Amino acid sequence: MKDLYLTGPITHNKQAKDQFGKVSEILRSAGYTVVNPFELDHPAEASWETHMAIDIKAMMDVLLFKGELAMVDTHLPSKGMGLEISIAVSLGVPVKPWFDYLEEALRP
């Protein structure tokens, strides 16, 4: 099963932590290895830029080993999600909504 890095709007999304947590749980139960940015070690008072640097490093670790990007939520604008998707697309890495990976895992 593939390794996945979760991307989605976080900064202005009050439900982000719960959304990312639920999606992580669902995809892990389907057999994926999931990197959830909420589970990374961010300093307590870190700036947005520091958060993004930590997140992008974790994302690149996943992509380096043929992982893919799973989008959690796309209805809110997100500078960080746009940056992560831009990097992945530039590297030729697939980027799909998280539920596409679930459907893929459930196919016989």
N, C-alpha and C positions, 0 to 999 in steps of 0.2 A: 504494500500500500504506500502511497505517496506521503511525503512530508509536506505540510501546509503551513504557511504563515498567514495569519488573519489580518486583514486590513479593513478599515472602515472609519467613519467619523467618530471622533472621541471628544474633542475639546468642547463642542457645543451640544453634545448629545448626553443628556442626563441619564439615559438608559444604557449607555454604552457598556459599562462594566457588566451588567446583567446580560445584555445581548451577547457580548463576546464570551462570557462564561457558559451560557447555554449552548452556543454554537460549538465551542470547544468540546463540551461534554458529548454532544450529539456526534460530532465527527470522530472523536476518540472512540466512542462506542462502536462506530462503524469500521474501526481499524486504522484510522489515520493517526500519524504523529502530528500534533498541532502545536505551533508556537503562538501563544496569545500574548500581545504586548502588555496586557494587564498583569501578567505573571513574571515579567522581567523586573530586574532590580534597578529601579529608578531612585536616585537620591530624593529625599523628602521634599526639598524646595527647588527641585530642578526646573529650569526654564523649558519652554516648548522646544527650543533648539536642542537642548541636552536630551530631552525625551526622544526627539526624532533621531538623533545620532545613535542612541542606544537601540532604538527600534530598527533602524535601517541596518545596523551591524547584525542584529539577530536575523533580520530578513535575508541579508546576503549570505549568512551561514546556511540558511535553509535552501536558498536558490543555488548555492555553490554545489550542492549535492542533488541537483535535479528536482528540487521541491517546486511548489507552485504557490500562487497567491489566491486566497479565498476571500472574497468580499463579503463582509458581514451585513452591511447596510449601505445603500447607495442613495437614499432619498435626501440626505442632508449634504450640503457642500462641505468639503474637507480639504484643506491645503495639504495636510499630512498624507491622507489617502491618495490624493492626486500625485504627490511626489513618489510614494511607494509604487503606485501603478505605472507611472512614467518610467521609473528605473526598471521594473520587471519587463514592461513591453519593449524597452530599448534593448534589453538582453535576450529577447525572444522567449520569455517565460510566459506560460499560460496564466491568464487571470480570469477567474470565473466566479459567479455567485456561489456562496458556500453550499447552497442546496443542490447545485449541479454535481458537486462532489459526493453528496449523500446519495443522489440518484444513481451515480456511477457505481458506488459501493453496493447498492442494493440490487443492481442488475444481476440476473443469473448468469 
